[in-house]
Amino acid sequence: MKMLVDFLPILVFFVVYHLTKDLVLATAVLIPATLLQVLYTWWRHRKVEKMHLVTLALVVVLGGATVMLQAGEFIKWKPTVVNWLFAVAFLLSPLWGRGNGAGKTLVQRMMEKSVSLPAQVWSRLNLAWVGFFVALGALNVFVFTYYSEETWVNFKLFGMLGLTFLFVIGQGLYMARHAAHGDDHPPTKGNP
């Protein structure tokens, strides 16, 4: 259910765009859909993730500019800005935190209750997320610059979601390799 709530605004945006071929109208619908998503999350859990608040703020600002100026270029930048902000957050995450969180990467803070990994592996995973977010943001710019609006809308839903899914699988395989051995290197023959 959480995944449906998380993806509902983008699905609404996608459906409205494909029914109308009007990016401004789809954006006008995206703004209240994102607001409703955040309000529903608050009502249901009495807390809202920072990611949802950042996304809401960018949808309101860039989506609002898109609607007011009747220019789709603003909303096209939202995925890039979100991804690059995430990259900065992941990159700087070891610099903040109190108590047990001090010096830990964002990936470690999110997953250490489920997986035990050496600090160096957490660092690599975190840097991989930084690189992924930077690349995904740049890819968004490439797609909206060199391809049609419809291609960009499809990429925003299917391309970004598919690339994220593949990246998460890769991260999971990397984590499993290191979690199974408890160190940075798999055991060699004759060495347990």
C-alpha positions in Angstrom: 0.0 0.0 0.0 2.9 2.4 0.8 4.4 1.9 -2.7 1.0 2.7 -4.2 0.7 5.9 -2.1 4.3 6.9 -3.0 3.7 6.5 -6.8 0.1 7.7 -6.9 1.0 11.3 -7.9 3.3 10.3 -10.7 0.7 7.8 -11.9 -2.0 10.5 -11.9 0.4 12.8 -13.8 1.2 10.1 -16.3 -2.5 9.2 -16.9 -3.6 12.8 -17.2 -0.8 13.6 -19.6 -1.6 10.6 -21.8 -5.3 11.3 -21.9 -4.8 15.0 -22.7 -1.3 15.4 -24.1 -1.2 18.6 -22.0 1.9 18.8 -19.8 0.6 22.0 -18.0 -2.7 20.3 -17.2 -1.0 17.1 -16.0 1.2 19.3 -13.8 -1.8 21.2 -12.4 -3.2 17.8 -11.3 0.1 16.7 -10.0 0.3 19.5 -7.4 -2.8 18.6 -5.4 -2.2 14.9 -5.9 1.2 15.3 -4.2 -0.3 17.4 -1.5 -2.9 14.7 -0.9 -0.2 12.1 -0.8 1.6 14.0 2.0 -1.6 14.7 3.9 -2.6 11.1 3.7 0.8 9.9 4.9 0.6 12.3 7.8 -2.9 11.2 8.7 -2.0 7.5 8.5 1.4 7.5 10.2 1.6 10.9 12.0 4.9 11.6 10.3 6.1 12.4 6.8 9.4 11.4 5.3 11.7 14.3 4.4 11.8 12.9 0.8 8.1 13.5 0.5 8.4 17.1 1.9 11.2 17.9 -0.5 9.3 16.5 -3.4 6.1 18.4 -2.4 8.1 21.7 -2.1 9.6 21.2 -5.6 6.3 20.1 -7.1 4.7 23.3 -5.7 7.5 25.6 -6.8 8.4 24.1 -10.2 4.9 22.9 -10.9 3.5 26.2 -9.9 5.9 28.0 -12.3 4.9 25.5 -15.0 1.2 26.2 -14.5 1.5 30.0 -14.0 3.9 30.5 -17.0 2.3 27.8 -19.1 5.9 26.4 -19.7 6.6 22.7 -19.2 10.3 23.3 -18.9 10.0 24.0 -15.1 8.4 20.6 -14.2 10.9 18.8 -16.4 13.7 20.0 -14.0 12.0 18.5 -10.9 13.4 15.0 -11.2 16.9 16.4 -11.7 16.7 18.7 -8.8 15.3 16.0 -6.5 17.9 13.5 -7.5 20.8 16.0 -7.1 19.5 17.0 -3.7 19.4 13.3 -2.7 23.0 13.0 -4.0 24.1 15.9 -1.8 22.2 14.5 1.2 23.8 11.0 0.8 27.2 12.6 0.2 27.1 14.8 3.3 25.2 12.3 5.6 28.3 11.2 7.5 28.8 14.8 8.6 25.7 15.0 10.7 24.0 12.9 13.3 24.0 12.5 17.0 24.7 9.6 19.3 24.8 6.3 17.3 24.1 8.2 14.0 27.3 10.3 14.1 29.6 9.5 11.2 27.3 7.0 9.6 26.2 7.1 6.0 22.5 7.6 5.1 22.4 4.0 3.7 23.8 2.6 6.9 21.3 4.5 9.1 18.4 3.2 6.9 19.5 -0.4 6.7 21.8 -1.3 9.6 19.0 -2.8 11.7 18.5 -5.4 8.9 22.0 -5.9 7.6 25.4 -5.9 9.3 28.2 -4.6 7.1 31.7 -3.2 7.6 32.0 0.6 7.6 33.9 0.5 4.3 31.1 -1.4 2.6 28.5 1.1 3.9 30.7 3.9 2.5 30.9 2.3 -0.9 27.1 1.7 -1.0 26.5 5.3 0.0 28.8 6.6 -2.7 27.2 4.4 -5.2 23.8 6.0 -4.4 25.4 9.4 -4.8 26.7 8.5 -8.2 23.3 7.0 -9.1 21.4 10.1 -8.2 23.8 12.4 -10.0 23.6 10.1 -13.1 19.8 9.8 -13.0 19.5 13.6 -12.7 21.8 14.1 -15.7 20.0 11.5 -17.7 16.7 13.3 -17.0 18.2 16.5 -18.5 19.4 14.6 -21.5 16.0 13.0 -22.1 14.0 16.2 -21.8 16.5 18.1 -23.9 16.9 15.7 -26.9 13.6 13.7 -26.9 10.0 14.6 -27.3 7.8 15.6 -24.3 5.9 12.3 -24.5 9.2 10.3 -24.4 10.2 12.3 -21.3 6.9 11.6 -19.6 7.3 7.9 -20.3 10.9 8.0 -19.1 9.9 9.8 -15.9 7.7 6.9 -14.9 9.1 3.8 -16.6 12.7 4.7 -17.2 13.5 6.2 -13.8 11.5 3.5 -12.0 13.2 0.7 -14.0 16.7 2.1 -13.5 16.1 2.5 -9.8 14.8 -1.0 -9.5 17.8 -2.4 -11.3 20.2 -0.3 -9.2 18.5 -1.6 -6.0 18.9 -5.2 -7.2 22.6 -4.5 -7.8 22.9 -2.9 -4.3 21.2 -5.9 -2.8 23.5 -8.4 -4.5 26.6 -6.4 -3.4 25.2 -6.3 0.2 24.5 -10.0 0.2 28.0 -10.7 -1.0 29.5 -8.7 1.9 26.9 -9.6 4.5 27.4 -13.3 4.0 31.2 -13.0 4.7 31.2 -10.2 7.2 34.1 -8.4 5.6 35.3 -6.7 2.5 36.6 -9.8 0.8 35.0 -13.2 0.2 36.9 -16.1 1.6 39.5 -17.7 -0.6 40.0 -21.5 -0.9 41.5 -23.0 2.2 40.9 -19.7 4.1 37.5 -19.7 6.1 
